[in-house]
Amino acid sequence: MKTAVSIPDEVFEEAERLAKRMKRSRSEIFSRALAEYIARHTPDRVTEAMNRTLAELDETTDPFTIAAGARTLGRAEW
């Protein structure tokens, strides 16, 4: 999708230099930057994705796993 935005000249110039250094298009630089910004400011999306994944996993725990976890936690310094 094409869009037009206004940004300060110094931000544009830094993005231009970065794009050249990384051998990427400006569009890719701006798109990745915006995607990263969105990800950092919507942590609930990450939590929801992790919760969905965990819900799909088998939650039964065998005795070996319980004992191994207890041993590991017992040795950990808190």
Steps between C-alpha positions, in 0.01 A plus 500: 500500500625846422464781749639847551636620833694802614819442697778733609780547249762360737301177549462462126871556443595244766259249347647568157853435628389186679323368190812552291725340760270199535435485124126516560230724362371792704159336491637188664682705766189699587278191490730303732535796734124541525448127552755503783336807656159332489638179652662693786182689577257209480645242742156346545527357149812305599339380822186391315705307243696325774180415686346352183809286446507381859129416486570274202772307685425190703493608863542159658823479694666169573670422833849513345447856377370611840799344680753640251349847532510481878867394494591778262318765702654366820848563361419846366613801696212739558 
